[in-house]
Amino acid sequence: MVDREVLRKLLEAALFAAGRPVSDEEIKELLGNVDVEGLVEEINESLEGHPFHVVKEYGGWFMTLKEGYLEKVSHFYPVPMLSRSEMRTLAVIAANEPVLLSDLVTALGGSARRHVKKLKRLGLIREIREGRKKVLRTTTKFAHFFKLGDADDSWD
């Protein structure tokens, strides 16, 4: 049996490293059949007084800055430089998600593929295979970057 503190530290490390919401299933795959909410409560207790905590949003658990800190340090976040057409591609994806890559290319032209590649590299969108089709969705990083606050679980 693994020590509870070791489990808590592994979960904390995984959430820190992921940079995205991590589902209960992924956590249990890593740690075994554990009480995820209990471990998260313990992590948050240990982070009392720190500017960040673990929350469950966007379909999983992730580390984020506590209220009031994000605005004060947001200028430290790397600012991706997006062209007007790349921003337009991102806006179309965000407004219509989930979006089929083929539909996006039909609507915006072949350059949309290049935009998608860059947006994925920046972590603002993700691509999911559904059968033979590629579906595009925005990410938690997108929501935080554009200060969208709470969002539905479609942004996991």
Buried (B, 14 or more C-beta within 10 A) or exposed (E): EEEEEEBBBBBBEBBEEBEBBBBBEBBEEBBEEBEBEEBBEBBBEEBEEEBBBBBBBBBBBBBBBEEEEBEEEEEEEEEBEBEEBBEBBBEBBBEEBEBBBEBBBEEBEEEBEEBBEBBBEBBBBBEEEEEEEBBBBBBBBBBBBEEEEEBEEEBB
